Amino acid sequence: MPDVAQWCREHGITEVECMVPDMSGIARGKILPAEKFLKGIDGDSHRLPESVFVQSVTGDFPDNNDIVSVVDQDVIMRPDPETIRPVPWYDEPTAQVICDCCYPDGRPVDISARQVLRRVLQLYENKGWAPLIAPEVELFLVKVNDDPDYPLLPPVGRSGRAETGRQAFGIDATNEFDAVFEDVYDYCEAQEIDIDTLNHEGGVAQMEVNFLHGDGLSLADQVFMFKRTVRQTAISHKIYATFMAKPMQREPGSSMHIHQSIVDMETGENIFSLPDGGDSGLFLSYIAGLQRYAPSMMALFAPNVNSYRRFTYEEAPINVHWGLDNRSCGLRVPRSAPQARRIENRLPGADVNPYLCIAGTLACGYLGMVEGLTPSEPTQDNAYVLPRRLPRHLSDALDRLEGSEQIAMVLGERFVKALCSVKRGELKTYEQVISSWEREHLLLNV
């Protein structure tokens, strides 16, 4: 574990950004001079109001005050030394550090997204299991859009022209934005973000970045920092990067597929495989857990009203069938050697809070294993033509989440209540908006 004071001295740090991810995965916190930051650590003087954790994506707070009291007490920000990194896009030597938060009596803040993931990982540790996670994150590059009433458009690349057709895995199409991604790779290397491959996805100016596998908390931290890095890099190149699940009407959505496997903490062996290389009972039960509980976990996998537009496109999963190397299924098992046997959860969108998304998928698998569930038979055909088994709207997803006692037990009852309260508040705000479609088709016709 790095010595924070020594690290700051070695890097000549003059300013520090203390960050916590809120319910939507937005970085909130404080920016301090380095000396004040270091002095405040020992005295627990870095604090935030507890209400930060129930602030919505619109900046509002839930109407009900039974989650965070009207007192809105301060919680203590405790920097995690493992997460201190430079902020490479600033000229001034600046550090960023992700903080865990606790109450004055030392209890962790149970409605913090990072704490929810820690809670789930502790359940695995209690069983002697260690999850390995590898996310795949998709995003769109778009022209600067300063009027939200106008649709998003693809940006102009180095050729001087914007893409007009889909260029899945196109090398030259990716090279149109070399300058952007050269900076992204440099910035990620400076922050120890272990991204692996980059490829062009199916949408115009849509990209996918894969991460190397690792510990669940570390990967959540990396995705959290990565999304911020890409957005800041794009702005410096006078374009936007968006992780919206469905930013354009006639283009595919953006997902965050999660590859997951579990190893025995003592032996290091993949518990999804038998000694002879066959599928273990725990592997099948893990899949069964995802099948049973993922529909009730969709508020974590598809957390925004826009998230459900992604499922209207022909390449997005619509159910929880599973299959060997079958991309039409919501749950795919890639072909691999026994030690690398894993499950790909294809349900989450790119707009997720990475901490909650990883916690949610691991919680489903955990429940499946401890309950000894049995999955359906693997699907070999096209799962897109099979019946839908997922909520179609955010309100439906919240109803499913609130109705699951098992999920509340694993994630924490107070957290589930807080999440649903925040998301219902966002939904209420959204339902008050009059869209351009309504003005176009109803204004003079009804």
N, C-alpha and C positions, 0 to 999 in steps of 0.2 A: 504494500500500500504506500503510495507516494506521500512524502512530507509536503504538505500544501505550501507552507511558508518557504521552504527551500525551493520548491518547484517555481513559485512566483518570482523568487530572486533570480534563479537561473535563467528564466525567460524574460526578465526585465519588465514584468507586468506592472502596469500603472492603474488598471481598472479591472473590475471583476463583475461579471453578470451572474447573479445567483438565480437559478431557474427552477421552477416546479412546473410539471405538465398538469394543466387543468383537465376537466372532464372531457373536453373536446381535443386534448392533445396540444393546446396552445401554450406556448412558453410564457409564463407569468413569473414575476419576482421583482428583484431589485438590482440596481447597478450601483456599485460602490467603488470609491478609491481603494486601491489594493491594501494600503495600510489599515484603513478602517475595517475592511473585510477580515483581515487577519486578526486584528484586535478583538473583533466581535465573536469569533469562533469560540474561544474559551469561555466567554461569559454568556453564551447563548443569547446574544443580543440581536441577532438577525431574525426578524419576525414578520409574519403576514397575518392579516385577518383570515379567520377560518372560512369565511364566505367565498374566498378565491376559488375554492374547490367546487362550488356550486354556481359559478358564474357561467352563463350560457355563451354560445358562440356569437350571440348578438350583443353581449355585454350586460345582459339583464340577469336578474336573480329570481328564484322561484317565488311565487306568490305566498305559499305557506312558509311559516318560519319554525316548523317543528323539526327540521333537520339541523339548521344552524340557528341558534337562539338569537333573539334581538340584541343580546349583548355583543354578539359577534366577537368573541374573544380572540386574542392573538394566539397563533401557534408558532412554534420555534422552528426555524429553518436550520437544518444540520447538513452542511455540504458533504456529499459522498466523495471522499478523496480519489476514488477510482475513476471518477468521471471528469476530473479537471482537465481541460483542453484549451489550447489557444483558439481565438476566433480569427481565422486566417484572412478574412476579407476586410479587416480593419487596418488602417495605417498605424494607429496607436496600439502598442502592445497590450492586448486585452485577453482576459481569460474568461471562460464560461465553466460553470460547475452546476451539476444537477443536485438538488437538495431533497432529502427526506424531511418530513415534518412530523412533529410530535406535540402533544399537549404539555402544559407546564409540569404535570405529574409524571411525564416520561412515556405515556402511552402513545403509540403511533396514531396518526390521523387516519382512521379507517375508511374515509371517503376519498383518500388520495389514490389516484390511479396507480402510482408506483407501489403503494402499500398493498393494493389489491393483488397485484402480480406477485409481490413478495409472499403474500398469504397463500396463494395457490402453490408457489414453488416450495413453501415449507411443508405443505401436505405431501408433496412428492418426496422431499427429503426424509420425512418421517417414515416413509415406506422403503427408503434406501434406493430411490430412483432419481435420476438426473435427466431432465428433458434437454434435448438439443433442438435448436430452432434455426431455420434458414428462410427468411422472408424474400419474396420477389415483389418489388414495388414498381407500379406503373404510374406514368404521369404524362401530361400534355404540356408542350410548349405552345404559347399563344401570343398573339399581338397584345400590346398594352391595351387594356380595356378600361377606359375611364368613365364609361356610362353603363351601368348594369342593365339598362333596358335593351342594349344591343347584344346580339349573339357574339360569342367568341369566334375568332378567326385564327387560322394558322399563321405563324410569323414568317417573315422573309428570311431565308437562309443565306449562306455566303454566295450563292449563285445570283442573288438578287431577285429570286422568285420564291413564292410560297408553294408548298405542296398542293397538288390538285387531286391526287388519288392516293390510295392506300399503298404503303410500301413496307409490308411486313418483312422483317429481317433484311431490309435493304441497306447495304453497306454505304452506298453513295448518299442515300437519303439521311442516314445517320451523320455522315461527314459534313452535311450542310451546317451542322451545329457543333463542329469540332471545337471551336473556341470556347463555347459554353462548357462542354464536358471535359475539356482539358483542365479548366479551372476547377470543375467539380471534383475530378480525380485528385488534383493537387490539394484541394482543401480537405477532402476526405482523408488523404494520407496524413496530413498535418494533425487531424483530429482522431487518428487511429480508428476510423470507420472502415470496416473490412468489406468494402464492396468488391464484387468479383466481375461479372460480365455485364456489358451494356449491349442492348440490341434495340432496333426499331420495332415497335409493335404495329398492330393492324390499323390504328387510326392515323390521321394526318398529323405529323409531328408528335406522335405518341411514342414514348420510350419506356423501356423496362430495364431496371437495374436489379441484379441479383446479389444477395449478401452471402458471405461464407457462413457456415453453420457455427453455432456456439451456444453459450448459456442464454436462457430466456431473458433475464434482466439486462444483460449486456446488449443483446440484440434489440430489445425495446429501446434502450438508451441510444443505440446507434441509429435506428430508424427515426427516432425523435430528432436527433441532431441532423440527420441526413436531409429530412424534409425542409428544415430551416435553411440548411446549406444550399440546396438546389434553388429554393425561392430567392435567396439573397443573390446567388450567382446570376440567375436569370435577370433579375432587376438591373444588375451591373452591366448586362449586355442589352439593356433596353427592351426586354421582353418579359413575359410572365411565365412562371411554371405553376401549374395547378395540379393538385391531388384530388380534386373533386371526383366523385365516383362516376358521374355522367355529365361532363361539361358541355358537350356538343350534341345537338339533336340527332344528327344522322351518322354519328361516329360511335364506335364501341366505347364502353366504359373502362375505367381504370380500376384494377384490383390490387390487393396485396395478398397473394397466395402465401400460405405458411406451410413449409415442410417441417415435419416434426417426427422425432424418434426419441426413444427413452433408453438410457443405459443404466446398468446396475452400478451403483456407486462403489461397490467393493471390487468387482471384477472388470468393470469397464465394458462388459459385453452388452450388445443390443438385446433388450428383453423382448423385442418383437420377433426374434428368430430363435428356432430350436437348434440344438447342436448339429442336427443333420441338415440345417438350412431351411427347414419348413417354417410355416407360419405358427407362431406361438398362440396359446389361448389368450394371453394378455393383449397381443396384437389385434385379434379378432374382437375382444371386448372393448378395446380402445376405439375401434371403428364403430362398434355398436353404440358406444357412448356418444360419439359425434352424431350418429344417426338419430338417437333419441333426443339429445339435448340441444343440438345446434339450432333447430327451429325456435327454441325458447331463448336462445342466446343471440338472436339476430340483431337486437338493439345494440350489441357490442360490435357485431360484424358489419352492420349497415346502420350507422348511428344518426344519419341525417335524412331529412325529407328527400333530398336529391339522391340518396343512396339507392332507393328502390326503383329509380328510373334505369339504373344499370341492368336490372333483371328483365327489362323489356327487350333487350338486344339478344340476338340469336346465339351468341357465344357465351353468355353468362349462365351459370348453373341455376336451375329452378327447383332442385330437390336435393335429397341427401343420399342418393344412390352412390355406391362405390364400385370401382372396377380397376383392373390391372391396366395401367397405362391408357386409361379411357378419359379423355379430356372433356367429354360431355357430362361426366359425373361431377357432383359437388365435392366428392371425396375421391381422390385419385391416388393409387399406389404406383409410383414409378417403378420401372424395372431396375433392379439393383442387386448387388451382392448381399448376402444375408446380413453382414455387419452394417450395411448402409440402408437396411430396410426402413422405410419411412412412409408417412401418410401426408399427402398434400391437401390441405383444406383450401378449396377454391372459392369459398363463399365470401370472404371479407373483401370490402372495397378499399381503395387506396386512401379514402378519407377517414379511416379509423384512427382512434387513439391507439398507438402500437402496444402500450402497456395493457390496456383493457382487452384488445383483440387477442393478444397472446395468452393472457390470463383466461379468457373465455374459451379458447380452443383447448387449452390444457385442462381446464376444469371439466369440459365435456368428456375428454378421454379418461381423466381420473375417475369420474363417476362411473363410466363404463367398466373400468377395471375393477374397482372396489365392489361394484354391484354384480360383477360376473355376467354382463349382458351378452347376448348373442346377436350378431349382425344378420342382415339379409344376405342372400346369395349375391355374389358379385355380378354386376351388370356388364354384359359383353357388347350390347347393342347401343343404339343412340338414346341416351337418357333425356335428351331434350324433348322427345315425343311422349315421355311418361308424365303422369299427373304432377302438378305443382304441389310441393309440400312445405313451402316457405311462406312467411307473411308477405303480403303484397304492399303494405304501407307501414310507416313508422308506428302509427297508433296500434296496429295489430301486433307488431313486434313487442311493444311495451306491455300490452295485455298478456302476451305469452310469458314474458319475463316475470311480471308481477305474480303470475299464477304458479310459478315453479318454486316449491319449497326447497328442493334439492339444490338449485342454483343459489338461492339465498343463503343456504347453509355453507356453501363453498366460498362464495364471493363476499359474503357478509350482508346481513339483512339491512343494515343502515346504508350501506353503499348502494344496494339495489334501489332502495327508496329514494336516495339522493339522485341517482342517475335518471330514474323515471321522472322525478320531479323536474329536473333540468330539461329533459327532452320533451316533456309535455308542455313546458313553457315555450320552448322553441317552436313546437308544432302550433301552439296557439297563435304565436306571432306570425308564422307563415300563413296560416289560414285567413289572416286579415289582409293579405296582399292581393291586389287586383292585378292579374297577369296581362301581358301583352296579347296573349291568345284570346282572353276575354274581351279586350278592347277591339281586337281585329274582327272577331266573328260575331260578337253580340251587340256591339255599340249601335249599329244601324240596322240590325236584322231581326231583333226580337221586340 
